[in-house]
């Protein structure tokens, strides 16, 4: 039996995930200017997004056996459409507090994204393939190329149309076409069988393994390293580096996503030894974050933001590959647990950046540094916030090194036997 329609549907669902995960960050400054929404509340949108996904992840970690998995997979794009429409209509439905409508829409399409994150990877993994690792990398590379499309379309829309920022709500309406396509592809398609624990005790037994927690922590760091830059690079490049938004979004944010997609596509075609890739990716990510924060040359900082995408590209899917190898019989459970760790990192990192960016400018240290470095206190705050990426990427180096060394030891033991 062929699964061509199912693959197309899954790939388009991942593109929809790129929309709901990256549209708000592109609109951060638009919301800040039009509705006077603080950086903390803007960062909270990211936290709401990933915490909603995290809640879905945890539910599936323990109770996946209670769900009709094929039905949940097929209704997911419907939720995405509903969430995007509420998000788009918030200026008209909630004219006195647009933020409320944005939050409601975010919760709904984030729930859809949570379902997608937990279920789409195991669907692809369950489809017979000569090289499942590369199919998984292809799925995640499509997400990255989706991010590129979201950023370019949004940026061109906002700046090519007169007073484009005032019509930002048109963008989410346009993007509903993607989940609508997913709905059409899922109609009449039969999904492959997915493994789930038969009862709660079947899931609980995996909690005794130290490798479960190592893998979850690894993807926590990967999610944080990727999403901190992905969510804040637009605002960081414009405000902290002083580069006009249109050029920052195209040559910084969009190129970050191109690099993300290129890294995943490269692994899908040529990749092997994922543990080594993770380790060197963490080193490169750390160097890029340090350069972006400390460089006094705006163009160099812009390049560092963009190149971060390549080095973090395999952190999330790579950790999934490590976990699936460690727990080959865990089925949906292991993908749900890994999604939980990744979403926690993806919410923790960006939210911490927002809090620091709001708090630091009001300190005496920021005033002193502002005079010494000839920067505004807001620029100091954003640079301080992005230090979160430096710290988390540095910790990732140690965790991925442990995973790499453990794999090498296992291979050596097997050779001797």
N, C-alpha and C positions, 0 to 999 in steps of 0.2 A: 504493500500500500504506500502511495506517495504522500509526502507531507509538505508539498510545495506551498499550498495556501496557508498552512499553519506557520511555516517559516516566515512568509511574507507578513502575516499578521503579527507575529512576535517581533519582527524587525521594526515594523511601524509602531508597535506599542513602545519599543525602546526610544524611538524618535519622539513620541509623545511625552515620555519621561524626561527627555532632554528639554522639551518645552516647559513643563511645569517646574523643572528644577532650576531653570536658568532665565526665565522671562522676568521674574521679579528683580534679580540683581541688575539686569540691564536697565530696569525702570527705577532703581533706587533713587537716583538724583532727580528724576522727573517727579516722583512722589514727594521727595524732600522739598522741592521748589514749589510745586502746585498746592500741596496740602500741609506743608510744614511738619512732616512726619520726621521724628528724630532718628538718628543713626541706630540708637538702641532698639526702637520699634521696627526699623527696617531689618536689622539683624534678627529680630524676633520672628519675622516672616520666615526666615531660613530655619530657625529653631522649630517653629510650628510645622513647617514642611517635613523636616526630618523626624521630629518627635511623633508626628502622626504616622509616618512610615514605620517608625520604631515600634509603635503600639501594634500595628498590623503584623510586623515581624514576630513580636513576642507571642501574639495570639497563635500564629501558625507554628511557632516553635513547639508549643505544648499541645495544640488542639487541631493540627492539620487533618487528623483522621476523622474529625467531626464534619468536615466541609465536603461539598460536592465540587471537587477541584476543577473539572472542565467547565462547570457553570460559572464559577467565580472568575476564571480566566476570561470567559466570553463577555461577562458584564462589566469588566474593568474599564474598557474604553467608553462605555456609557457614562460612568462616573466622571471620567476625564472631561467629557463634553459638558456635563452639568456644572462641574467646578469652574471651567474656563468661562462659561457664560455668566455665572454669578459674579466672578472676578471682573469681567468686562463691564457688567452693568452696575457695578457698585457706585459710580458717580451719580447715577440716576435713581437707584433704589435707596441709597443712603447718602443724599447730598450734603447732609450736615456732619457726617462722619464716614467718609469714604473708606477709612481704614477698616471699619467693621466688615464691610462688604468684601474687601480684599482678603481679610482673614477667613471669612466663611468660605469663599471660593478656594482659598489655599488649603483649608482643611479637607474639602471634598476631593480636589484633584490630587492632594497628597495621599489620601487614602487609596485612590486608584493607583498611584505610583507605588505605594507599599505593596499592594497585591501584585503589581507587575514585577517588582523587584524580587519578591519571594518565589513567584511561580513561573516567570518567563524563562529564567536560566535553567531550571530543571526540565521544562518542556523541551528546550533545545537539546539539553543533555540526553533526554530520553529518545530523541529521534536517531535512528541508526546512522552511524557515520564512520568513515575510515579514520578520522582524526578528530575526536570530540574536543580536545583542547583548542584546536584551531577554530572549530565552530563556535566555541564559547567566546574566544577572543574576537571573532568576527561580529558576534552579537554586541559586544561592548564597544567595538570600534564604530558600529553604526550609531550607537548613542552619542559618541564623540562627534561624528560628522553631523548628527542632528543638532548638537550644540552650536557648531559652526553656522549652520543654516539659521538657527534662531537668532544668533547675534547679528549676523549680516543683514537678515531681513528686517530685524527690529531697528538696527542702527540706520539703515538706509531709509526706512519708513519715517523715523523720527526727524531726520535731517533733510530728506528730499521733499517732503510735503511741508508747505508753509504752516507754521505753528503746529508742527507734527506732535509735539509733546502734549498738546491739548487734546489730541485724538488718539492717545496711547491705547484706549479701550478697544480700538478697532483690531489691534494686534491679536489679543487672545481669541477674538471671534474668528479671525483668519486661521489661526492655528487649530481650531476645532476640526478642520478638514482632515487632519492627520488621524485622530481617533475615530472619526467617521469612516475613514478607509479601513482601519483595523476591524471595525464592526462588520463591514461588508466582507472582509476576508475570512473572519471567523464563522460567518453564517454557513451552515451546512458542512463545516470542516470537522473531522474527527481527530481529537487530540491523542497523542501517545499515552500509554499508561504510566502514571507517576507513582513511585514508591512513597508510602507514608507509614510511620509507626502505627501498629494496629490499636494501641492504647497509650495512655499517658506514661505508663511505666516503661514502654518501649523507647520513649524519648529521654526519660530521666536517667537511664543507664549511661548515656553518653556524657553526662555531666561529671562523671568520675574521672574522665580522661583529662590530663593536663594539656594535651594537645588541642582540645576543644577551646580552652581559654587562651592558649597561645595564638591560635588562629583568629579568634574573635578580637583579641587585642591588636594583632597585626593588621586586620582590616579596619579597626578603629583608627589606627594611625594613618593608614592609607587613605581612608575616607576624609580624615581631617586635613591631610596634606593636599589632597586634590581639591576639596571643596572650599578650603580657606582662600586659595588663590582664585578658583573659579567664581566664587560668590563676590569677592571684594576687589578683584583686579580692575574692574571698570571704574569704581570710585577712587581706588588708590592711584591709578594712572592719571586720572584727571586732576584730582585734588592734591595728592602728595607729590606727584612728579611734575605737575603743571603742564601736561600735554592735553591739547584739546580733545574733547570726548570722542568726536567722530574718528580721529586718528588713533586714539588710544584703544577704542573698541575694535577697530579693524586690525591694527597692527599689534595690539596687545592681547585683548580678550579673544578675538577671533583666531589669531595665530596660536594662542594657547590651546584652543580647541582643535585646531588643525594638527598641532603637535601631538595632542592627546590621541586624536584619531590615527595619525601616522604611526605612533608607537604601537597601538593595538593592532592596526592592520599589518604592520611589519611582523609582529609576533604571530599573527594568524597565518602568515605565509612562510616565515622562516624560523619561528620561535622554538626554543628548547631551553632546558635548564632554568625553569622559572625562578628557582630560589636565588640563583646568581643575578638574574634580571632585577628581582626585588631589591637585593642588597645594593647594587650599583645605582638603581633608580633613587633610593633613599639618599645616597651620597650626593647625586646630582641635584635632587630637590633641595637639599640643605644649602648647597652652594648658591643655587638660584635665589632662594629666599633671602639669604644674607646679602647678596648683590643688590637685589631689588630694594631692600631696606636701607642699606648703608651707602650705596653709590650716590655721589653728588652729580652724576651725569644722567639727565633724564632718559636719553636714548638707551643707555646701558641698562638702566632700571627697567625700561620697557622690554628690552630683549630678554632680560632675566625673567620677567613675568611670563613672557611667551614661551620660553624654553622650559619652564617648570612643567608645562603640559606634557612634554615628551618624557620627562623623568618620572612623573607620577602616573603615566598612562597605564602601566600594568599593575599598580599597587592593589587596586580593588579586584579586577578579574584574576590577577595572579594569586591573591590570597584565597579566592574561591577555588582555584585549581589545586592549591596546596591542601585545603580543607577537604575537597572531594576525594583527593588521593588518600588522605588519612582516614576518612570515614566513607568508604565506598557504598555501604549498605544503609546509610542514614537518610537518603532520599531528600524529600522536601524539608525535613527537619534541619539538616546542616545548612541548607541555603537560607532558611529563615533565621537561624542563629547568626550566620555570617552577615546577613542583611541587617540584623539588629546592631551588631558591632559597627558595621560601616556607617549606618545612619546615625548612630550615637556620635561617632567621630565627625561626621559631616555636619551635625548640628552644633556640637561642642565648639569646634574650631571657629567657624564663622561668627557664632554668637559672642564668643569671647573677644574676637576682634572688634565687634560693634560696641561692646561695653567699654573696652579699653580706649577706643577712639572717642567715646563721649566723655570719659572720666579724665584722661590725661591732660587735655587742653586747659582744664581749670586748675591745674597744679602749678606751684611755683617753679618746679623743675622744667615744665614745658615753657614757661615764660623765659627762663634762663637760656634754655636751648634755642628758643626762637630767636633771641638776640644774637647768640653766638653763631648759629648756622644760617641766619638770614632766611628763616622759614616761618610760616604762620603757625600758631599753636594747633590749628586743625591739621596741618601737615604733619606736625610732630605726633599728634594723636594717632593718625592713620599709620604712620611708620612704626610707632610703638605697638599698635595692634597687630601688624603683620609679623612682628617678632614671634607671635604664636606659631606661625608656620615654621620658623627656624627651630624652635624648641621641639615641636612634634616630629618634624622630619629627622632631627638628630636622634631622638629616641627610637625612631623607626630603623635607623642604621643598626642599632644594637640588636633589636628584635629580629630583623631580617638576617643579620649575621648569624644569630643562633639557629635560625631555621636552615640556613645554608650549610652551616657546619654539621648540623644533625643529619642532613641529607647525605653529605659527603661521607660521614661515618657509617651510615647505613649501607651505602654503596660499597665501601671498603670491606665491611663485614660480609656482605653477600659475595664479593669476589673471592674472599678467603675461603668461604664455604664451598 
